[in-house]
Amino acid sequence: MDETFKIVPEWYQQMFTIHVFIAGKLVPLMYCLTVQKDLSTYREIFDHLILKAAALGVVLQPQTVICDFETALIPALQGTFPGSTYKVVTSISAKQFCGR
């Protein structure tokens, strides 16, 4: 089991995180506690992220998105970032990919 689940209060379903590569290093961008793992939850997260980025003058257009396999996450990503390439990985392969 991924260690992040040990810190999530029991009334939440997950701690959703987004990381980005900056200058070759993986940097945490956002942490979000969620009570559901559904399409509307993920869309709301991405909508807020895009609004916050726009307020900073940043347009989010990731070339590649690496994500865990979540049934609702993938269509939410594809709807939000249609021009991106997607790589679906397991938690173990994500840790290896990120050099953990």
Buried (B, 14 or more C-beta within 10 A) or exposed (E): EEEEEEEEEEEBBBBBEBBEEEEEEEEEEEEBEBEEBBBEBBBBBBEEBBEEEEEEEEEBEBEEBBBBEBEBBBEBBEEBBEEBEEEBBEEEEBEEEEEE
